[in-house]
């Protein structure tokens, strides 16, 4: 029995069209997974910026002039908050496009809740930085 004979006996061989559709479905899934990894990277970057801003305020709090330390720290915390928002916008935009093609993933309201929690944390740290 040759390979050609085995292929002919397959009761349900996929057509070229079906194979192409299957590859497209997998490509859409990979796109969603890549966007989720990218969102996680945005969150990590925002957390790092926020942590550096808060850490700078704590470590450099005794330096003069105080307004420079507070301004730089607040700027880093605000940059972290902006990074959280940019990550959310990018994810939700891609998710909306992929959902039209039937791809399922984390719904934007879940990602929005994570982003809101990050923004709340950044706001509390900003209050702590500027409140001293």
Residue pairs with C-beta under 8 A, 6 or more apart in sequence:
7 13
14 22
28 98
28 101
28 102
28 103
29 103
31 94
31 98
31 103
32 94
32 95
32 98
32 103
32 105
35 90
35 91
35 94
35 95
35 98
36 91
36 105
36 106
38 87
38 90
38 91
39 87
39 88
39 90
39 91
39 111
41 87
42 83
42 84
42 86
42 87
42 90
43 84
43 87
43 114
43 118
45 80
45 83
46 80
46 81
46 82
46 83
46 84
46 87
46 118
46 122
47 80
47 118
48 80
49 76
49 77
49 79
49 80
49 83
50 76
50 77
50 80
50 81
50 121
50 122
50 125
51 80
52 76
53 72
53 73
53 74
53 75
53 76
53 77
53 78
53 79
53 80
53 125
53 129
54 73
54 77
54 125
54 128
54 129
56 69
56 72
56 73
56 76
57 69
57 70
57 73
57 128
57 129
57 132
60 69
60 73
61 69
61 132
63 69
70 129
70 130
70 132
73 129
74 126
74 129
74 130
77 122
77 125
77 126
77 129
78 122
78 126
80 122
81 118
81 119
81 122
81 123
81 126
84 115
84 118
84 119
84 122
85 115
85 119
87 115
88 108
88 111
88 112
88 115
91 108
91 111
92 108
92 111
92 112
95 105
95 106
95 107
95 108
95 111
96 108
98 105
